[in-house]
Amino acid sequence: MRVVAAMSGGVDSAVSAARMLDAGHEVVGVHLALSRSAPTLRESARGCCTIEDAGDARRVADRLGIPFYVWDLASRFERDVVEDFVAEYAAGRTPNPCLKCNERIKFAGLLDKAVALGFDAVATGHYARVVEGPSGRELHRAVDTAKDQSYVLGVLDAGQLARSFFPLGDSTKAAVREEAARRGFSVARKPDSHDICFIPDGNTRGWLTSRLGERPGELVDAATGAVVGTHGGTHGFTVGQRRGLGLDRSSLDGAARYVVEVDASSSRVVIGTADLLGVDVVEGDHLRWCGPPPAGVVRVGAQVRAHGEEVPASAEVVAGPDAPESLQVRLDRAVRGVAPGQSIVLYDGTRVVGSAMIRTTGRAPRER
């Protein structure tokens, strides 16, 4: 099988490429250039896609003896990931750019280009497993639960899974680093990249302000409706946030306050006590199924953050007469800090069923 190995310049993608070669596939290494002006060196473990990373990937490819290319997807990344990220925050939502990157760049842009060039599949260094099931290939959680990345792959559809390999799904991170060292890869001890790759200093609020400018508004107390402060833009806040609220605590009762609602249309950020954060009803759109979609009400596990806890739930796909399909999920217990714009990923055991973009949250009426 002819396979494109996505090589970021890190240890995971390096070992992934090596394992595909060991399995007898014809492997070509590809590094994605996702920045229009890539820095030469990494500033921190948060960044990636630097010239240094491309060089690290090339050295691994040379050691493996496989062809290596750099594919420029910077314009597409800017449009589909970065601009989408800005637009979502401007609308008062909290997106996950890693899911958008997997959907639009790695398993649409990269895979589509690979297939067009005659390749059969793409392999990446994600920690997840692909299992042959009764209805085709299934996406499952990784063996190493601490590194499991099935959540950010929950946007893949059945056609993309049919052409995807995740060779690290049965391994631990420690084992992958040991293997890289045995193979003589210079990236064996290279730090992992994390957080948002295009905001290397980690200051999301500052980065968004540089794009959106100051958009002043009010901080409003949920209980009283009183204005208790001001802010420079709703893009600096997300539901569940406690730090950086800029409150005058002398006007409050001393209890901790959290963001409970972000209303970009009125530039209002509503704050309240922790008891207001829990939600047990979630509705989402932009549905993506990793296999056959569920029929009727089904029992699932629901996860709303990349490393969040899976919560038992009931889910149903609802189609309105004049509206696209939506996903309605009722959680067995309330979860705090669930923000519109995040993704909810559904599981059946270790199998990923699919995902949706969260649009609204709420609380089910309590029985008396």
C-alpha positions as CSV (number, residue, x, y, z in Angstrom):
1,M,0.0,0.0,0.0
2,R,1.3,3.5,-0.8
3,V,1.1,5.7,2.3
4,V,1.7,9.3,3.1
5,A,3.2,9.6,6.6
6,A,2.4,13.0,8.1
7,M,5.6,14.1,9.7
8,S,5.4,17.1,12.1
9,G,9.0,16.9,13.2
10,G,8.0,15.3,16.5
11,V,8.7,11.9,18.0
12,D,5.2,10.5,17.5
13,S,5.0,11.0,13.8
14,A,8.6,9.8,13.4
15,V,7.8,6.4,15.0
16,S,4.5,6.3,13.2
17,A,6.3,6.6,9.8
18,A,8.9,4.0,10.8
19,R,6.2,1.5,11.8
20,M,4.4,1.9,8.5
21,L,7.7,1.2,6.7
22,D,8.3,-1.9,8.9
23,A,4.8,-3.1,8.0
24,G,5.9,-3.3,4.4
25,H,4.1,-0.2,3.0
26,E,5.6,2.1,0.5
27,V,6.0,5.3,2.6
28,V,6.6,8.9,1.6
29,G,7.1,11.5,4.4
30,V,5.2,14.8,4.1
31,H,5.6,17.8,6.4
32,L,2.8,20.3,6.3
33,A,3.8,23.9,6.1
34,L,1.0,25.7,7.9
35,S,2.4,29.1,8.6
36,R,2.9,31.8,5.9
37,S,6.0,33.0,7.8
38,A,7.2,30.1,9.8
39,P,9.7,31.0,12.5
40,T,13.1,29.4,12.4
41,L,13.1,28.0,15.9
42,R,10.5,26.9,18.4
43,E,9.7,29.5,21.0
44,S,8.2,27.0,23.4
45,A,6.6,23.6,23.6
46,R,3.3,25.2,22.5
47,G,4.5,26.1,19.0
48,C,5.0,23.8,16.0
49,C,5.4,24.0,12.2
50,T,8.7,25.9,12.4
51,I,11.6,25.5,10.0
52,E,13.3,23.6,12.8
53,D,10.4,21.1,12.9
54,A,10.6,20.6,9.1
55,G,14.3,19.9,9.5
56,D,13.8,17.4,12.2
57,A,11.2,15.6,10.1
58,R,13.6,15.6,7.1
59,R,16.4,14.0,9.2
60,V,14.1,11.2,10.3
61,A,13.0,10.6,6.7
62,D,16.6,10.5,5.6
63,R,17.4,8.0,8.3
64,L,14.5,5.8,7.2
65,G,15.5,6.2,3.6
66,I,12.1,7.4,2.4
67,P,11.3,10.3,0.1
68,F,10.3,13.5,1.9
69,Y,8.3,16.5,0.8
70,V,6.9,19.7,2.3
71,W,3.4,20.5,1.3
72,D,2.3,24.1,1.6
73,L,-1.2,24.3,3.2
74,A,-0.7,27.6,4.9
75,S,-3.4,29.5,3.1
76,R,-5.9,26.7,3.7
77,F,-4.9,26.5,7.4
78,E,-5.3,30.3,7.8
79,R,-8.8,30.2,6.3
80,D,-10.2,27.0,7.7
81,V,-8.6,27.0,11.1
82,V,-7.2,30.4,12.2
83,E,-10.0,32.5,10.7
84,D,-12.6,30.1,12.0
85,F,-11.0,30.3,15.4
86,V,-11.2,34.1,15.4
87,A,-14.8,34.1,14.1
88,E,-16.0,31.7,16.7
89,Y,-14.5,33.7,19.6
90,A,-16.0,36.9,18.1
91,A,-19.4,35.2,18.2
92,G,-19.0,34.3,21.9
93,R,-18.1,30.7,21.4
94,T,-15.1,28.6,22.4
95,P,-13.8,26.5,19.5
96,N,-11.2,23.6,19.6
97,P,-8.8,24.3,16.7
98,C,-7.3,20.9,16.8
99,L,-10.6,19.2,15.8
100,K,-11.0,21.8,13.0
101,C,-7.4,21.1,11.9
102,N,-8.0,17.4,11.8
103,E,-11.2,17.8,9.9
104,R,-10.2,20.4,7.4
105,I,-6.4,20.0,7.0
106,K,-5.0,16.6,8.0
107,F,-8.0,14.5,6.9
108,A,-9.4,16.6,4.1
109,G,-6.6,18.7,2.7
110,L,-3.8,16.2,3.3
111,L,-5.8,13.0,2.6
112,D,-7.5,14.4,-0.4
113,K,-4.3,15.5,-2.0
114,A,-2.6,12.2,-1.2
115,V,-5.4,10.2,-2.8
116,A,-5.4,12.6,-5.9
117,L,-1.7,11.8,-6.2
118,G,-2.3,8.0,-6.2
119,F,-1.7,7.2,-2.6
120,D,-3.9,4.8,-0.7
121,A,-3.8,6.2,2.8
122,V,-2.4,8.6,5.4
123,A,-0.7,7.7,8.6
124,T,-0.3,10.0,11.6
125,G,1.2,9.9,15.1
126,H,-2.2,10.3,16.9
127,Y,-2.8,8.0,19.8
128,A,-5.9,6.2,18.7
129,R,-6.8,2.8,17.2
130,V,-8.6,1.7,14.0
131,V,-10.3,-1.6,14.4
132,E,-12.1,-3.7,11.8
133,G,-15.7,-3.9,12.8
134,P,-18.8,-5.6,11.4
135,S,-19.7,-2.4,9.5
136,G,-16.2,-1.4,8.5
137,R,-13.3,0.3,10.1
138,E,-14.0,1.8,13.6
139,L,-12.2,4.5,15.6
140,H,-11.3,3.5,19.1
141,R,-9.6,5.0,22.1
142,A,-5.9,4.4,22.5
143,V,-4.5,1.9,24.9
144,D,-2.6,4.7,26.7
145,T,-5.6,6.5,28.2
146,A,-3.4,9.4,29.4
147,K,-2.4,10.1,25.7
148,D,-5.6,9.1,24.0
149,Q,-6.5,11.5,21.2
150,S,-9.6,9.9,19.9
151,Y,-11.6,13.0,21.0
152,V,-9.8,15.3,18.5
153,L,-10.3,12.6,15.8
154,G,-14.1,12.4,16.4
155,V,-14.7,14.6,13.3
156,L,-13.6,11.9,10.9
157,D,-16.1,10.2,8.8
158,A,-16.2,6.5,7.7
159,G,-14.6,7.3,4.3
160,Q,-11.7,9.1,6.0
161,L,-11.2,6.3,8.5
162,A,-11.0,3.8,5.6
163,R,-7.8,5.5,4.5
164,S,-6.3,6.3,7.9
165,F,-3.6,4.6,10.0
166,F,-2.7,5.4,13.6
167,P,0.2,3.1,14.3
168,L,0.8,4.3,17.9
169,G,-2.7,3.4,19.2
170,D,-1.4,0.2,21.0
171,S,1.6,1.9,22.6
172,T,2.4,4.1,25.6
173,K,4.3,7.4,25.2
174,A,7.2,6.0,27.1
175,A,7.5,3.1,24.7
176,V,7.4,5.3,21.7
177,R,10.2,7.5,23.0
178,E,12.3,4.4,23.8
179,E,11.7,3.1,20.3
180,A,12.7,6.4,18.8
181,A,16.0,6.3,20.8
182,R,16.7,2.7,19.6
183,R,16.2,3.8,16.0
184,G,18.6,6.7,16.5
185,F,16.1,9.4,15.9
186,S,17.3,12.8,17.1
187,V,13.7,13.7,18.2
188,A,13.5,10.9,20.7
189,R,13.6,13.4,23.7
190,K,12.0,16.4,21.9
191,P,9.3,18.0,24.0
192,D,5.7,17.5,22.9
193,S,3.9,20.4,21.4
194,H,0.6,21.3,23.1
195,D,-2.1,23.9,23.4
196,I,-2.8,26.1,20.3
197,C,0.1,25.8,17.8
198,F,-0.5,29.2,16.2
199,I,-0.4,31.0,19.6
200,P,3.1,29.9,20.8
201,D,3.2,32.2,23.8
202,G,-0.1,30.8,25.1
203,N,-1.7,34.3,25.5
204,T,-5.0,33.5,23.7
205,R,-6.7,36.7,25.0
206,G,-3.8,38.9,23.8
207,W,-3.6,37.2,20.4
208,L,-7.4,37.5,19.8
209,T,-7.3,41.2,20.9
210,S,-4.6,41.8,18.3
211,R,-7.0,40.4,15.7
212,L,-10.3,41.7,16.9
213,G,-9.3,44.9,18.8
214,E,-10.8,46.2,22.0
215,R,-14.6,45.6,22.3
216,P,-15.5,47.0,25.7
217,G,-18.5,45.6,27.6
218,E,-20.0,44.9,31.0
219,L,-19.5,42.2,33.5
220,V,-22.9,41.4,34.9
221,D,-23.8,39.4,38.1
222,A,-26.2,36.6,37.2
223,A,-28.0,36.7,40.6
224,T,-28.7,40.4,40.8
225,G,-28.2,41.7,37.2
226,A,-25.9,44.4,38.6
227,V,-22.9,45.6,36.6
228,V,-19.9,44.6,38.6
229,G,-17.1,45.4,36.2
230,T,-16.0,46.0,32.6
231,H,-14.0,44.1,30.1
232,G,-12.1,44.7,26.8
233,G,-13.9,42.1,24.8
234,T,-16.0,39.0,25.1
235,H,-13.4,37.1,23.1
236,G,-11.3,37.1,26.3
237,F,-13.7,34.8,28.2
238,T,-15.2,31.3,28.1
239,V,-17.8,29.6,30.2
240,G,-16.3,28.2,33.4
241,Q,-13.4,30.7,33.5
242,R,-12.5,31.9,37.0
243,R,-9.2,33.7,36.6
244,G,-8.6,37.1,34.9
245,L,-12.2,38.4,35.3
246,G,-11.0,41.8,36.6
247,L,-13.7,42.0,39.3
248,D,-13.9,44.4,42.1
249,R,-14.4,41.8,44.8
250,S,-15.2,44.4,47.4
251,S,-18.7,44.6,45.8
252,L,-19.3,40.9,46.0
253,D,-20.0,38.5,48.9
254,G,-16.5,36.9,48.8
255,A,-17.6,33.7,47.0
256,A,-15.7,32.7,43.9
257,R,-17.2,33.9,40.6
258,Y,-17.1,32.1,37.2
259,V,-18.2,33.0,33.7
260,V,-21.6,31.4,33.2
261,E,-22.5,33.1,29.9
262,V,-20.8,35.0,27.1
263,D,-23.2,37.2,25.0
264,A,-21.1,38.7,22.2
265,S,-24.1,40.4,20.6
266,S,-24.5,42.7,23.6
267,S,-20.8,42.6,24.7
268,R,-21.9,41.2,28.1
269,V,-20.1,38.6,30.2
270,V,-22.4,37.1,32.9
271,I,-20.7,35.8,36.0
272,G,-22.1,33.7,38.8
273,T,-21.3,31.2,41.5
274,A,-20.2,27.7,40.9
275,D,-23.7,26.2,41.3
276,L,-24.7,27.9,38.1
277,L,-22.1,26.2,35.9
278,G,-23.5,22.7,35.8
279,V,-25.5,21.6,32.7
280,D,-27.0,18.3,31.8
281,V,-28.6,19.0,28.4
282,V,-26.4,19.7,25.3
283,E,-27.6,20.4,21.8
284,G,-25.2,20.4,18.8
285,D,-25.0,20.8,15.1
286,H,-22.3,20.0,12.4
287,L,-22.8,16.3,13.0
288,R,-19.9,14.0,12.0
289,W,-20.2,10.2,12.2
290,C,-17.3,7.8,12.3
291,G,-19.6,5.0,11.1
292,P,-23.4,4.5,10.8
293,P,-25.3,7.2,12.6
294,P,-27.3,6.3,15.7
295,A,-31.0,5.6,15.2
296,G,-33.4,6.7,17.9
297,V,-32.4,7.3,21.5
298,V,-29.1,5.5,22.3
299,R,-27.0,5.2,25.4
300,V,-23.5,6.6,25.0
301,G,-20.5,8.0,26.8
302,A,-20.2,11.8,26.2
303,Q,-16.9,13.8,26.4
304,V,-16.8,17.6,26.0
305,R,-13.1,18.3,26.4
306,A,-10.0,16.7,24.9
307,H,-8.9,15.3,28.3
308,G,-12.2,15.5,30.0
309,E,-14.1,12.8,31.8
310,E,-16.5,10.6,29.8
311,V,-20.1,10.9,31.2
312,P,-22.9,8.4,30.7
313,A,-25.7,10.0,28.6
314,S,-28.6,9.5,26.2
315,A,-28.3,10.9,22.7
316,E,-30.7,11.4,19.8
317,V,-30.4,12.8,16.3
318,V,-33.3,15.2,15.7
319,A,-34.3,16.5,12.3
320,G,-36.6,19.6,12.2
321,P,-39.0,20.2,9.3
322,D,-37.1,23.2,8.0
323,A,-33.7,22.8,9.8
324,P,-30.7,20.6,9.5
325,E,-30.1,17.7,11.8
326,S,-29.1,18.4,15.4
327,L,-27.8,16.2,18.2
328,Q,-29.6,16.3,21.6
329,V,-27.7,14.8,24.5
330,R,-28.9,14.4,28.0
331,L,-26.1,13.8,30.5
332,D,-26.7,11.5,33.5
333,R,-25.0,14.1,35.7
334,A,-24.3,17.8,35.4
335,V,-20.9,18.9,33.9
336,R,-19.4,22.3,34.6
337,G,-17.9,24.7,32.2
338,V,-19.5,23.4,29.0
339,A,-19.2,26.2,26.4
340,P,-20.9,26.7,23.0
341,G,-18.3,26.2,20.3
342,Q,-16.8,23.2,22.0
343,S,-17.3,19.7,20.6
344,I,-19.1,16.8,22.2
345,V,-17.8,13.4,21.2
346,L,-19.9,10.3,21.7
347,Y,-18.5,6.8,22.6
348,D,-19.9,3.3,22.7
349,G,-17.4,1.6,25.0
350,T,-14.0,2.5,23.4
351,R,-15.5,3.1,20.0
352,V,-16.0,6.7,18.8
353,V,-19.6,7.1,17.5
354,G,-19.2,10.6,16.2
355,S,-19.3,14.3,17.2
356,A,-21.2,17.5,17.1
357,M,-20.4,21.2,17.7
358,I,-22.1,22.4,20.8
359,R,-24.5,25.3,20.2
360,T,-26.7,25.4,23.3
361,T,-26.6,24.0,26.8
362,G,-29.1,23.9,29.7
363,R,-30.6,22.0,32.5
364,A,-33.4,19.5,32.3
365,P,-36.4,20.3,34.5
366,R,-36.2,18.7,37.9
367,E,-38.9,16.2,38.9
368,R,-40.8,17.2,42.0
